[in-house]
Amino acid sequence: MGQYPSAADIAYIPASYADRQVDYAARYTFDSHYNGTGNWPFNTAYAARYGMDAFVTRLRSLDEAEAFIRAGIPLVASIGVDSNSLDGFLFKGSSGHLLVVVGITADGNVMANDPAATSNATVPRVYDRGQFEDAWLNHSGGIVYVIHPPGTPLPATLAQANW
């Protein structure tokens, strides 16, 4: 934890880039066969490179996701958004998009850090629970990255374990 690419690691990236660590991460998670950076195992391996425990799993509902949130473990969720089906989403739609679920509001909606944003200030979002769950479960079947510091206990597994 607290490990990042060193100054020497990111020296090749122009200093004018606002988020040089993001560019570095994209380079080291790029999958040439997929031609993109959305390869789930590559991304969890990158997190492990910096001392985190990480794995990919499938959750069956936001209720299961909430157990991780309560344990202090945000989740990277893979969603797909049909045309105008997720209120507040920056784009009209997306066949595949990653964001971080960081919490659940008191009324059950999803608090997310969504990189589909016009500025850093608009990254935090709240999405309608039902709309988000549809975009998540119907697109990826509930796929998430679980990334956490070593020693952070995972929530108790359910009778039908999936993590």
trRosetta pair geometry for C-beta under 8 A, 3 or more apart (Angstrom, degrees):
i j d omega theta_ij theta_ji phi_ij phi_ji
1 50 8.0 78 -96 142 25 90
1 51 5.7 -113 -28 103 43 129
1 52 7.2 86 -80 -77 71 78
1 149 5.0 -5 -62 -112 128 115
3 50 4.3 -174 89 -162 109 85
3 51 5.2 109 17 5 136 122
4 21 6.2 -50 -168 -119 111 135
4 50 7.0 37 -85 -135 30 135
5 9 3.8 -125 -177 93 97 142
5 10 5.2 100 118 -41 127 101
5 21 5.8 171 32 -124 113 83
5 24 4.7 -54 -19 138 170 161
5 25 7.8 -138 -27 -55 128 71
6 9 4.6 111 51 -4 70 100
6 10 7.4 -169 88 6 41 83
7 10 6.5 -71 -148 49 30 91
7 11 6.4 59 149 -64 64 90
8 11 5.5 -23 -149 -19 34 122
9 24 6.2 64 136 -143 105 143
10 13 5.0 -43 -176 28 80 118
10 20 4.6 91 -179 146 135 121
10 21 6.5 -60 -86 -81 146 54
10 23 7.6 105 -141 73 101 102
10 24 5.0 -73 -96 -62 94 134
13 17 5.5 -65 161 32 105 143
13 20 4.5 144 101 -146 141 100
13 23 5.0 132 -127 89 140 140
13 24 6.4 -92 -32 -57 144 85
14 17 5.3 112 75 -20 81 95
15 20 7.5 -26 -121 -67 38 138
17 20 5.0 112 87 -80 114 73
17 23 5.8 -5 158 -22 158 144
19 22 3.9 28 128 10 115 120
19 23 6.9 142 101 -15 71 82
20 23 5.5 -51 -153 35 42 113
20 24 6.3 44 149 -21 69 104
21 24 5.4 -50 -147 37 37 116
21 25 6.3 39 153 -20 67 103
22 25 5.7 -52 -146 37 31 110
22 26 6.4 35 153 -21 64 104
23 26 5.7 -52 -148 34 31 113
23 27 6.6 34 153 -21 63 102
24 27 5.8 -54 -155 31 31 112
24 28 6.5 7 157 0 65 111
25 28 6.1 -70 -145 49 31 96
25 29 5.9 8 163 -2 71 117
25 37 7.9 85 126 -164 80 140
25 46 6.2 94 -150 171 87 147
26 29 6.3 -69 -134 48 25 95
26 30 6.3 50 159 -57 62 94
26 37 5.0 -70 -141 -82 73 156
27 30 6.0 -36 -154 -9 26 118
28 46 5.8 127 112 -115 105 114
28 49 7.8 -63 146 28 141 168
29 37 4.8 70 100 -154 102 92
29 39 6.7 -171 171 51 84 95
29 42 4.7 127 -156 134 73 110
29 43 5.2 49 -147 -86 137 64
29 46 4.9 -47 -76 -42 104 147
30 36 7.3 -140 -141 137 68 14
30 37 5.4 -47 -91 -84 56 82
30 42 7.8 -126 46 162 15 155
31 34 3.9 37 96 30 121 110
31 35 7.3 -56 92 -10 73 20
31 36 6.4 -10 52 65 92 54
31 37 7.1 151 8 -103 81 29
31 38 7.8 -78 24 55 122 51
31 39 3.9 98 -38 -35 142 139
31 42 5.6 -148 -61 -25 103 156
32 35 6.7 27 -164 -81 35 55
34 38 6.8 -131 149 59 144 81
34 39 5.5 177 12 -66 154 101
36 39 7.4 147 88 -29 78 80
37 42 7.6 -123 -158 99 57 133
37 43 7.4 92 164 -76 79 102
38 43 7.6 -21 -156 -38 28 131
38 78 7.8 100 -170 -120 111 114
38 96 6.2 75 -173 136 166 128
38 98 6.4 180 -126 -27 93 121
39 42 3.9 54 90 14 114 118
39 43 6.5 164 83 -18 60 86
40 43 5.9 -61 -150 35 28 109
40 44 6.6 18 160 -11 65 106
40 56 4.7 59 157 -96 125 147
40 78 7.5 -55 -85 -52 113 140
40 143 6.9 -80 -101 172 148 131
40 145 6.5 -168 -155 -75 87 99
41 44 5.9 -57 -144 40 35 105
41 45 6.1 38 157 -22 68 107
41 56 6.5 -79 -73 -10 62 133
42 45 5.7 -58 -149 37 29 113
42 46 6.5 35 151 -25 64 103
43 46 5.6 -47 -150 28 33 115
43 47 6.9 34 151 -17 62 100
43 76 7.5 -115 135 105 140 163
43 145 6.2 -79 106 -92 118 153
44 47 5.6 -48 -153 33 39 113
44 48 6.5 42 148 -21 66 103
44 54 3.8 -175 -162 134 87 118
44 55 6.0 88 -163 -95 152 17
44 56 5.9 -123 -32 -41 146 85
44 145 5.5 -165 -77 -143 97 111
44 147 6.8 -155 -126 -81 76 98
45 48 5.5 -53 -150 36 36 115
45 49 6.7 51 147 -32 63 96
45 54 7.5 -137 -52 81 22 129
46 49 5.5 -41 -158 17 35 120
46 50 7.5 13 152 -1 60 101
47 50 6.3 -71 -164 45 37 98
47 52 4.3 -55 159 66 95 129
47 54 4.2 101 80 -52 127 153
47 145 7.6 135 -6 166 150 131
47 147 4.6 -84 -174 -133 163 127
48 51 7.6 143 -169 5 36 6
48 52 6.0 -100 -87 70 38 69
48 53 7.1 40 -104 -119 86 25
48 54 5.2 -120 -52 31 86 110
51 149 7.6 4 128 -133 96 71
51 150 7.1 -87 169 -8 79 109
52 147 5.1 26 151 -173 142 90
52 148 6.5 142 -166 68 96 20
52 149 6.3 -70 -121 -91 73 39
52 150 7.5 -168 -145 -33 30 72
53 147 7.4 164 85 -150 49 45
53 148 5.6 -23 63 68 95 74
53 149 7.2 42 15 137 91 13
53 150 5.2 114 -32 -86 108 64
53 152 7.7 -159 39 43 121 93
54 145 6.3 -4 -165 -179 102 100
54 146 6.7 168 -146 88 51 56
54 147 4.4 3 -105 -106 100 78
54 148 7.7 155 -80 19 58 54
55 145 7.5 167 88 -154 29 60
55 146 5.5 -7 60 55 76 100
55 163 7.5 145 88 -142 129 90
56 143 6.5 -5 -174 -164 102 97
56 144 7.3 169 -150 87 59 40
56 145 5.8 -38 -96 -100 70 63
56 146 7.7 170 -97 15 19 77
57 143 7.6 167 92 -143 31 54
57 144 6.2 -17 65 61 74 84
57 146 6.1 10 17 -10 111 118
57 162 5.7 126 -179 143 116 88
57 163 4.7 -2 -120 -88 171 94
58 141 5.7 -22 -143 120 124 99
58 142 4.8 83 -172 88 74 98
58 143 5.6 -35 -99 -86 73 56
58 144 7.6 140 -109 17 25 74
58 162 6.0 -85 72 179 73 133
59 64 4.1 -171 -162 93 109 129
59 65 5.5 114 128 -58 166 78
59 75 7.9 -12 -12 -157 145 161
59 142 4.4 -132 68 171 59 115
59 144 5.8 17 -3 4 113 123
59 162 6.8 157 -99 97 44 137
59 163 8.0 -4 -82 -36 82 121
60 64 5.7 93 44 -11 74 141
60 142 5.9 -16 -85 -110 19 174
60 162 7.2 138 -27 6 95 159
61 64 5.4 111 59 4 69 92
61 65 7.4 -125 109 2 47 89
61 133 7.1 7 -153 -143 65 124
61 137 7.5 5 -101 -80 48 135
61 142 7.4 -33 -39 -114 25 134
62 65 4.9 -50 -147 38 48 118
62 66 6.2 60 151 -31 71 96
62 104 7.4 121 167 -101 114 127
62 110 7.0 -108 -132 -80 134 109
62 129 6.4 -127 47 -160 173 96
62 132 7.4 74 -81 98 134 110
62 133 5.3 -84 -29 -91 116 111
62 136 7.8 103 -69 60 89 148
63 66 5.7 -46 -153 25 31 117
63 67 7.5 40 147 -25 57 94
64 67 5.8 -42 -164 18 41 114
64 68 7.6 36 145 -11 63 97
64 142 7.9 46 61 -171 132 132
64 158 7.3 -70 -109 -26 106 134
64 162 7.7 4 -161 57 154 124
65 68 5.9 -55 -164 34 44 109
65 69 6.5 43 143 -19 72 106
65 75 5.7 -103 -146 24 98 155
65 77 7.6 3 -119 -79 141 124
65 101 5.9 -11 177 109 131 159
65 144 7.0 148 -107 -60 100 157
66 69 5.2 -52 -145 37 40 115
66 70 6.2 43 155 -21 70 102
66 104 5.5 -10 -110 -19 100 150
67 70 5.8 -51 -148 36 30 112
67 71 6.5 25 151 -15 61 109
67 155 3.8 110 153 -173 108 174
67 156 7.7 -101 -170 46 134 64
68 71 5.6 -61 -149 41 33 109
68 73 4.4 -79 -177 78 89 104
68 74 7.6 108 133 -126 109 5
68 75 5.4 74 99 -51 149 113
68 144 7.9 -167 18 128 167 157
68 146 6.7 -122 -129 -121 142 105
68 154 7.6 -29 -108 -153 82 74
68 155 5.9 -106 -73 -9 49 122
69 72 7.8 57 178 -63 31 15
69 73 7.2 -100 -77 64 25 57
69 74 7.0 46 -107 -100 72 47
69 75 7.4 -72 -60 -4 80 101
69 101 6.8 -80 -75 130 115 100
69 102 7.4 105 -127 161 105 24
69 103 5.8 132 -162 -113 129 40
69 104 6.0 120 97 -8 166 96
70 155 7.0 73 67 -92 100 123
71 152 7.4 115 152 162 103 100
71 153 6.7 -116 -158 92 122 75
71 154 6.7 53 157 -159 168 29
71 155 4.8 -133 -38 -60 138 84
72 152 6.8 -115 85 -160 110 126
73 146 6.4 22 159 -157 133 88
73 147 7.8 166 -165 69 95 43
73 148 4.7 -40 -119 -83 112 124
73 152 6.5 140 -75 134 106 134
73 154 7.3 -9 -12 -118 162 62
73 155 7.9 -127 32 -23 126 91
74 100 5.2 28 156 177 127 105
74 101 6.2 174 -165 82 76 54
74 102 4.7 -14 -116 -104 121 62
74 113 7.8 11 -169 16 149 114
74 147 7.9 -21 76 60 80 88
75 100 7.0 157 81 -155 37 60
75 101 4.7 -5 60 50 91 106
75 144 4.3 -18 -178 -166 117 135
75 145 6.9 154 -166 67 63 54
75 146 6.3 -27 -115 -94 85 63
76 98 5.7 6 179 -171 102 108
76 99 7.3 173 -150 90 61 24
76 100 5.5 -36 -95 -97 63 71
76 101 7.8 -170 -85 13 14 76
76 144 6.1 139 72 -165 53 70
76 145 3.9 3 54 44 115 106
76 147 6.8 38 -7 2 112 114
77 98 7.1 160 79 -147 41 58
77 99 6.1 -20 58 65 88 74
77 100 7.5 142 12 -115 78 20
77 101 5.3 54 -17 -24 122 110
77 112 7.8 -76 36 -120 120 122
77 136 5.4 -35 175 -124 127 120
77 140 7.7 172 178 48 71 143
77 143 7.4 129 -153 89 55 60
77 144 5.2 -30 -94 -102 63 88
78 96 6.6 -17 -170 -156 98 86
78 97 7.4 146 -156 73 53 39
78 98 5.8 -28 -98 -94 64 74
78 136 7.3 114 79 -141 48 72
78 139 6.8 -137 127 108 82 114
78 140 4.0 93 94 -63 109 163
78 143 4.6 -4 35 80 122 109
78 144 7.3 -154 4 -84 79 39
79 86 7.6 63 154 -72 141 159
79 94 7.5 66 103 81 84 117
79 96 7.8 146 82 -147 39 39
79 97 5.4 -32 68 67 84 91
79 98 7.8 150 20 -95 74 25
79 99 6.8 -15 13 21 119 105
79 132 7.3 -67 -112 -159 144 67
79 135 4.2 31 -167 137 113 103
79 136 4.8 -51 -99 -84 90 63
79 139 5.5 99 -168 44 39 148
79 140 6.9 -88 -85 -1 26 114
80 94 6.2 -140 -145 98 51 73
80 95 5.6 -7 -136 -165 108 31
80 96 5.7 -23 -89 -78 88 47
80 97 7.1 141 -94 16 37 84
80 135 6.1 -162 68 -168 44 72
80 138 7.1 -103 61 96 106 82
80 139 2.9 160 17 -118 103 133
80 140 6.9 146 -13 -33 97 78
81 85 5.8 -176 -170 59 73 94
81 86 4.7 -75 -130 7 118 124
81 89 5.4 -174 -137 158 165 172
81 91 7.1 131 74 80 137 96
81 93 4.8 -159 103 -145 84 57
81 94 4.7 49 35 35 98 83
81 97 6.7 -5 -5 18 105 134
81 135 5.1 2 -90 -132 68 125
81 139 7.8 -24 -37 -62 39 144
82 85 4.2 46 67 -5 88 141
82 93 5.6 -31 176 -128 17 124
82 135 7.7 -141 7 -103 74 82
83 92 5.6 -10 -138 158 72 95
83 93 4.6 -55 -80 -48 46 132
84 92 6.0 -34 -51 -160 74 70
84 93 7.1 -56 -16 -58 44 90
85 93 7.2 50 17 -105 94 95
85 131 6.3 177 151 -153 71 99
85 134 7.0 -97 154 101 123 129
85 135 6.7 158 105 -75 110 100
86 89 4.0 59 92 -24 108 130
86 127 6.1 -16 -171 -146 101 122
86 128 7.6 -163 -149 41 61 95
86 131 5.0 146 -115 152 61 116
86 132 6.6 81 -132 -83 110 56
86 135 5.2 12 -70 -54 127 149
87 127 7.2 150 67 -142 73 68
87 128 5.8 59 39 -8 113 118
87 131 6.2 106 12 51 83 175
88 125 5.6 147 143 -162 128 119
88 126 7.3 -5 111 72 177 54
88 127 6.1 -147 63 -98 126 70
89 94 7.6 -126 170 1 135 113
89 114 7.6 -125 -124 -176 67 158
89 116 6.7 18 -168 97 75 141
89 127 7.5 41 -59 -109 86 118
90 114 7.5 176 -13 131 107 125
90 116 4.2 -155 31 145 127 99
90 117 6.3 -149 -62 -85 140 31
90 118 7.0 166 -128 -38 126 80
91 94 5.6 88 76 -52 137 98
91 116 6.1 -79 -10 -169 99 138
94 97 4.3 39 123 -35 153 119
94 116 7.6 -112 -53 -81 151 155
95 139 8.0 160 -176 -144 43 116
96 139 7.1 161 -99 173 62 127
96 140 7.8 93 -126 -69 88 106
97 116 6.3 -16 -157 -36 135 132
98 115 7.5 18 87 26 79 119
99 112 4.8 35 144 178 127 126
99 113 6.5 179 -174 83 85 50
99 114 4.3 -16 -126 -107 132 70
99 115 6.7 -160 -105 11 74 74
99 116 7.4 -64 -77 11 114 94
100 112 6.2 146 78 -161 49 72
100 113 4.4 -3 59 53 108 99
100 114 7.8 -150 33 -67 65 41
101 110 5.9 -62 -130 -165 101 107
101 111 7.3 100 -163 76 60 57
101 112 5.5 -40 -99 -100 50 84
101 144 7.7 -53 22 -124 121 126
102 111 5.3 -74 71 111 85 98
102 112 6.4 140 12 -119 86 26
102 113 5.6 64 -27 -16 129 95
102 124 7.9 -61 44 -125 142 88
103 110 8.0 141 86 -166 49 44
103 111 3.7 -3 67 54 90 132
104 108 6.2 -16 178 -143 109 35
104 109 7.0 156 -160 74 63 33
104 110 6.4 -32 -108 -104 67 45
104 111 6.5 -136 -68 9 17 93
104 129 7.9 47 -144 -98 98 111
105 108 6.6 -36 70 35 79 20
105 109 4.5 8 29 52 121 86
105 110 7.8 -61 0 -9 89 11
105 111 6.1 123 -48 -46 78 100
105 126 6.1 39 -43 -142 132 126
108 129 4.8 -19 131 -56 95 153
109 126 5.2 57 123 177 128 100
109 127 6.4 -178 -179 81 97 40
109 128 5.9 -59 -125 -118 107 28
109 129 5.0 -118 -106 -42 47 83
109 132 7.7 113 -162 2 68 134
110 126 6.9 152 79 -158 48 54
110 127 4.6 -19 64 60 105 93
110 128 7.8 -1 22 76 91 17
110 129 6.0 133 -25 -99 86 58
110 132 4.4 -63 15 58 145 176
111 124 7.2 -12 -172 -165 90 91
111 125 7.6 163 -154 86 46 46
111 126 5.6 -24 -98 -100 63 77
112 124 7.5 155 86 -152 44 45
112 125 5.1 -19 65 64 91 93
112 126 7.5 153 19 -96 75 26
112 127 6.0 13 6 -1 124 112
112 132 7.7 176 -34 -128 134 139
113 123 5.2 14 -160 152 77 104
113 124 6.0 -30 -100 -90 67 57
113 125 7.7 145 -106 18 19 78
114 117 6.0 128 97 -49 81 100
114 123 6.1 -179 58 -163 53 56
114 124 7.9 121 19 -120 78 9
114 125 4.9 -5 10 11 124 130
115 123 6.6 5 -93 -129 39 101
117 120 7.3 99 110 -94 138 16
117 122 4.2 170 -161 93 107 91
117 123 4.6 -96 -19 -80 166 55
117 125 7.9 -154 -87 -43 109 112
118 122 5.4 30 44 43 80 148
119 122 5.2 85 54 12 75 98
119 123 7.8 -103 101 -28 47 79
120 123 5.7 -25 -161 -13 43 119
122 125 7.6 36 169 -68 67 91
127 131 6.2 -120 170 83 96 105
127 132 4.2 105 116 -66 126 118
128 131 4.1 62 76 19 109 112
128 132 6.3 174 80 -14 52 88
129 132 6.0 -62 -145 39 23 108
129 133 6.1 20 161 -18 64 110
130 133 5.9 -54 -142 37 28 109
130 134 6.4 30 157 -19 62 105
131 134 5.9 -55 -152 35 29 112
131 135 6.4 26 153 -16 64 108
132 135 5.7 -59 -149 39 33 109
132 136 6.0 23 156 -14 68 112
133 136 5.8 -60 -141 43 30 108
133 137 5.6 10 170 -3 70 115
134 137 6.6 -58 -123 47 21 94
134 138 5.3 3 -178 0 61 125
135 138 6.8 -46 -110 47 12 99
135 139 6.0 3 173 -11 51 124
136 139 6.4 -69 -142 38 14 102
136 140 6.5 -48 -172 41 54 100
136 142 6.3 62 141 -100 97 47
137 140 7.7 -81 -123 60 15 63
137 141 6.5 26 -162 -136 53 22
137 142 5.2 16 -109 -59 71 84
140 143 3.9 -87 151 23 123 106
146 154 7.4 33 172 -116 146 113
146 163 6.7 75 -18 -140 161 135
148 152 4.4 -113 160 68 120 134
148 154 7.5 168 36 -81 157 75
149 152 4.9 94 64 -21 80 116
154 157 7.7 31 116 -55 119 78
154 163 6.3 -145 178 129 146 120
157 161 4.1 15 173 -117 134 97
157 162 7.5 164 -148 31 100 47
157 163 6.2 -164 -104 67 97 72
158 161 6.3 173 60 -85 62 45
158 162 7.5 3 41 12 106 86
